[in-house]
Amino acid sequence: MVVFYILDALLLLSFLSLGVAFMMGKGDRFIAGLNGMSDAGRGRFNRKKVMRFVGFELIIVTVLITLIISFVRLSWVLLPIILGIILICTVAIGLVIVNVSKYFQN
């Protein structure tokens, strides 16, 4: 049982550190969509703004995953489902915002 807590902590710390790295502007090659674009396609987006947004969203996702794991361990049923729906909506809305908003384009 202790092994699961250690694995959960390692996974959450890796997500959190990746989110902080993205917010600092590092690791743009790890963002799906940006890494597969041509140089002309990458020039269409302001990479610093996209990186900050993705880092912030990854930190929010990490907090939500932490809460879901905690409530599942407490054997609560409804709250993890609600948090899971919020998690999916957060990611979906974030993808739409990055692709549609003029804020992230050069």
N, C-alpha and C positions, 0 to 999 in steps of 0.2 A: 504494500500500500504506500509506503514511503517513496518507493521508486516513481510512482505516478505523480506525487507532489514535486519531486525533483525534475521530472521530465516536463511537467506543466510550467514550472518556474523557468527552466531553460528556454522553452519555446516562447514564453511571454517576454523574457528578457531579450531574446533575439529580435522579436517583433518591435519591441520598444526601442532598442538600439538602432534598428534599421529606420524606424520613423524619425528618430533624432538625427541620424545621418542624412536622411532626405531633407529635413528641415534646414540643415546646414548647407545644403546644395551639393552634397556628394552622392555619387552612385546613380546618376541618371541612366546608365546603361541597364539597370535592374528594373526599370519601369516598363512594363509591357506596353507596346505601342510606340513608345519613343525609341526603343532600341532597334526596332525593325524598319524605321522610316529612313528614307534617303536624307541626304544633307539638306536638300531643298525643303523637304517635309518638316524636318526638325527646325528649320529656320522660320517656319510659320508660327511656332509656339515660343513663348517666353519661358525658357526652361527653368529659370529661378522661381518664377511664380508657380509653375506646375509642380516643381519639386517641393516647395513649401506646402502647397495644398495636399499633395499626396502624403507627405510626412505627417501633417496634422491629422489627416483622415486615418492613416495607419495607427497613430496613437489612440484615436477614438476607438478604432476597431479592437486594439489591444485591451483597452479598458472594458469594452463590452464582452470580449471573450473571457477576460478574468472574472467578470461578474457572472457570466453564464456558467463557467466551471464551478465557481463558489456555490451558486444556488443549486446546481445539479448535485453537488456533494452533500448539500443539506436536504436532499430529497424533495425539494420543492418542484412542482410540476409546471404551473402556469407561468411563473416569472421567467424561467429560461426560454420558454417559447416566445413570449412577448419580446424579450431582449434579442432573440434570434431574428425575429421579424424586423426589429429596429436595425440590427446589424446589416441585414440584406438591403433594407431601404437606404441606409447610409452609404453603402458601397454603390448601389445603383444610381442614387442621386448625385453622388460625387463624380461618377463617370459621365453622366449627362452634363453636369456643370462644366467639367473640364473641356468636353468636346464642343459645347454650344456657346459658352460664354466668350464674349469678346475680350474679357479681362486677361485671359491667358494667351491671346494671340498677339503677335508683333504687328 
